[in-house]
Amino acid sequence: MAGDDLEELPGVGPATAEKLHDAGFDSYQGIAVASPGELSNTADIGESTASDIIQAARQEADIGGFETGSAVLERREKIGKLSWMIDEVDELLGGGVETQSITEIYGEFGSGKSQVTHQLCVNVQVPPEHGGLGGSAIFVDSEDTFRPERIDDMVRGLSDDAINAMLENREIEGTANDSAALDELIEDVLDKIHVAKAFNSNHQILLAEKAQELASESQEDEYPVRLLCVDSLTAHFRAEYVGRGELAERQQKLNKHLHDLARVGDLNNTAVVVTNQVAANPDSFFGDPTEPIGGNILGHTSTFRIYLRKSKGNKRIVRLVDAPNLADGEAVMRVEDSGLKPE
């Protein structure tokens, strides 16, 4: 997507515009939702100048005021739903993973969190009429979990209808039963997943800013970014900030990171999916003693919270813990070589 002409804003010359572009602020809307301190540090300008720039950007982008409930409803009608391709789970989630929202998936080791992120990176590329969003994906990998071989398995595990629709959209000759066509499709699907490995929490925060840049630039493409996965959100923060003395700083950085991710979703109509680790709660005498890392900051910022837990064999329980407009509940799925499948 071509950026807005930032030099039209008062106080923004060519040098400042270049700094803003380099930091991912390439639209009036992106600047309008920034804080003066954030803009001041980015562009090396005073906070009062930054405030003036933000106010001007808000006027240009026509945001920042109140709007009617009807206008909110109209905007929400643009929200997409990314299907898990499992009826029971999609029903639980009101149709699938929402764009313009953060969905947190937490669970213990081996519960299937990374399997979900891989499956969604495939499903997002399926045409909307078959449950996808017809877009590409960004995958921020903090635990070395991304495996292209799983993407291969999961594409082959899609329904014939979904595969044929993807082949047709990509103008690849052949059908779901044609191995050459399938190989070409898998290569194309992998090309539309942008993977970056995060080496520490600061690098992870930087990658979220780069993701905004990439998502913004892709919006006029044939396959705009419609999914951002972070697997896992909390691993680096948990390892680097140990003990109560560092908890406040950890939560502050995590809060900024989450708002950067939310901005990617809001500005680009993108679904944001983050995985989270769990810890045992020693105070719990009844029920499940595990609880997600990240505390209230993550709990309040996530729009949807999903708890994955192991069941017998390859079965997994998907529990919707929190959602603004949906009832809590559970669904069952299986994790197979060919991807996530109904019970």
N, C-alpha and C positions, 0 to 999 in steps of 0.2 A: 504494500500500500504506500503510495507516495505520501510523504509527510507534509504537514502544513508549512507555509512559509513563516518561520518563526521570526524572521527579521521585521515582519509587519507589527510585532508587539513592541510597545514602548520600552526603551532601555536594552533592546536586544540587537547588538551589532553582529557582523559576520563571525567574529571570534567567539562571542558568547553563544551564538546559534550553533557553531560547530561543536562546542563543548557539550551543549545540551543534546545534540544529535548523538554524539559519541556515548553519552550516558543513557541513551534510549528514550530521551524526551523529544520525540519527533512529531508530536501532534498537540494541538491546543488542549485536547481532552486530557492527555497525559500530564501536561503541565498544570492544568486546572485542579487536578486532584492531588498534587504534590504539596508538601509543607514548605514554608519559606526557608527553614533551616536546611532541608534536603536540597532545595534548588540553589541556595547560597553556597553550600559545600561543593556541589557539582560544578557550577559555572564560575566559581571564584568571584562572586559578587556580594554586595552587602544585603542584609536581610530585608531592609526597607525596599531596595530595588527588586529583590525577589518577590516580595509581597505585591508590588505594582504589576510585575509581569504575570503573576498568578491571577490577579483580579482581571487583567485584560484578557487573559486566556479563558477565564470563566465566561466573560461576556461573549467572546468569539465562539466558544463551544456551546454556549447557551445551557450551562449547567450551574448548579449551586443554589437554585431557588426551590421553592415548593412546587409540587405538581399535584394534580387531582388523582384520585384513586383510579379513575378511568384511564388516565395516561400511564399509570403504573401497570395496570392490567394489559394495556396495549404493548408496553415494553416487554412484559413477561411472556407475551405470546410469541416473542422471538426466541425464547429459550428453547434449546434443543434437548432431547433426551437420548442418551447413548445407551443402547440395550446391552445387557449382559448375554443376550441370546438364551436366557433361561427364564421361562415364563413365570415361575414361582418367585424368583428373585426380582424380576422386573415389576411384577405386581406389588411386591413389598415396597419397592422404591418409587412407586407412582409412575412407572414407565421406564426407569433407568437412571443413569447418572446425569444430573442436570448441568448444563452449561451455566456460566456466570455464578458458579458456586464452588466452594471447597468441600470435597467429600473425603473424610478421613476413614481409613480402613486400618484397624489395629487388631493385633492378635499375637500369640506366642510364636516362637520359631517353628517353621514347618506347617503353619496353619493355612498357607496358600495366598498370602498377601501379594507376593511377587507374581504368582500365577495370574492373579486378577489384573495387575497392571499390564502384563504381557498381553492378556486376552483383550483388554480394552484398547491397546495400541493396534490390534488387528481389527477389532469391531468398528473403531472410529472411521476406518477407511471404507467400510461397506456403505453402499448408497442408502440414503435415508429411508427409502421405501422398504428396505430389508432390515431396518433397525440401527443402522449406523448414522454417521453425520457427514459422510463424504468428504472427510478432511484428513489432515496429517497429524502426527503426534510429536511431542517433545518428551524425552525421558531423561530425567536427572538421576543419575545412579550414584548413590553414596556408599553402597555396600557391595559393589561388584556383583550385582544380581542379574544384569541384563544378559540374556542369552539368545542370540539370533536363531539358534537351533529350535528354541521353543516357538518362536514366531513361525518358522517353517512348519512345525507340527500343527500349530493352531490354524494356519491358513488352510492346510489340507483337511483339518477337522471341521471347517465351516460347511453349512448345507450347500448342496449343489446349486440351489437357486441363488444364494448369496455369492458363490464363486462365479457363476455365469454372469451375474449382474456386474461384478467387479471387472471381469474380463471385457465385457461390452463397454463399460465406461472408460477403460484404459485402451480400448481399440486393440486388444490382443486377440488374435484369431485362435479359435479352438473352444472347447467346452471343459467342464469340470473333470471329464474323463480323459482328457488329453494331457499326458504327462509333460510334454514340451510347453504347452500353454500354462500349466500349473507352475512349472519352474520359473517361467518368465514373470508370472504374477507374483510369486514369492519374492523374487528379486526386486520388483517394483514396490511391493509393500515395505520391504526393509529400507528401500531408498527414501521412503516417506516417514521414517521414524528417525528423528534427530536425537542422538544419544550423546550425553556429556557425563563424564565421570567427575564427581565432586571429591576433591582430596582432603578438604577440611571444611569447617563451618563457614569461614570467610569466603572460600571459593564457591561454596554452595549458594551463598547470598548473591555473589556476583553472577552466577549462572541464572538465577531467577531474573536478574535485571537483563541479561542477554536474551533470556526467553521472551521477555516482553518485546524486545527489539525484533526478534525473529518472527514472533506471532504477528506483530503489527505489519511487518514487511510482506507477510504471506497472504494478507486478507484479500488481495485481488487475484491471487493465484487460483489455479484450477482446484488445488487441494489445500485450502487455508488451514492453519493450525487450529484444531478443534479440541485437542486434549493435551494437557500438561500433567505428567506423572512425576512425582518425587518419591523415590524408593531408596532409603527411608528418610523421612523428614528429620527425625530426631537423633539418629545414630551418632553423627559427629558432635552435636551439641551435648549429648549425654556423656560422650567420652572426654570432651575437652573441658567441660565445666563440672568439676567434681566437688562435692561437699556443699554445705549450706552457705558458706561464705561467697560462693560464686553463683548461687542460684539466681539472684536478682539480675546479674549481668546476662546470664544465659537466657532468662525469660525475656529480657529487653530485646536481645538480638533475635530471638525466636519470633517475637511479636512483629518486629520490622520485616523479617523474612516472610511471615505469613501474609502481611499486608502487601508485599511485593507480588506474591503469588495471586492473591485476590485481585489485584489490579490487572494482571494478565487475563484472568477470567472475565472481569467486568468490561474491559476495553475491547476485547476481541471475541466475545461470545464463545469463550473456551471453557471446557470442563476441566477443573483442577482436581486431581486425585492424589492424595498423599498417604503413604503408609506410615504406621507408627508402631513402636515397640511397646511392650508392656512390662510392668514390674509387679511383684507380689506385694499385696497390702497386708502387713502383719496384724492390723487391727480388725481384719475381717473374720468374724466367727461363723458367719452363715453365707451360703451362696459361693459364687466364683471369687477367689481372692485376687485375681489379676485386675490391674487397672492401667489405662494408657499413660505414657510419659507425656510431659508437657504442661500438666496442670490446667488451671482455668483459662489461661491465655489460648491454648489450643482448643479447649472445649467451647469457648465462646466464639472463636473465629471460624471453626468448621460449621458449615451449614448442615451437613449430614455426617453422622458418626455410625460406622458399621463395625461390629465386632465379629471377627472370624474365629471359630474354634473347631478343633478336630473332633471327628466322630469316628464311627467304626470304619476301618479300611480307608478307602479314598473319599469318604463322605466328609463334607464340611458344613457346619451350621453357620448361616449368615444371619446375624441378628442386627436389626435396625435399632440403635440405642437412642438416637436423637435426630429429629427432623422437625422443621417448623410447621409443616402442614400434613404430616403423616403419622399414623398410629404406630407405636412400637410393635415389633413382631419378628418372626423368624421364618427362614426358608432353608431348604436343604439343597445342596448341589454336590456334584462329584468332580474331583480333579483327576483327569485322565491324561494319557499321552497326547491325545488329540485336543486337549483344552478343557475348559469348564463345560460341564454337561448337566442336564437335569438329573434328578435322583432316579 
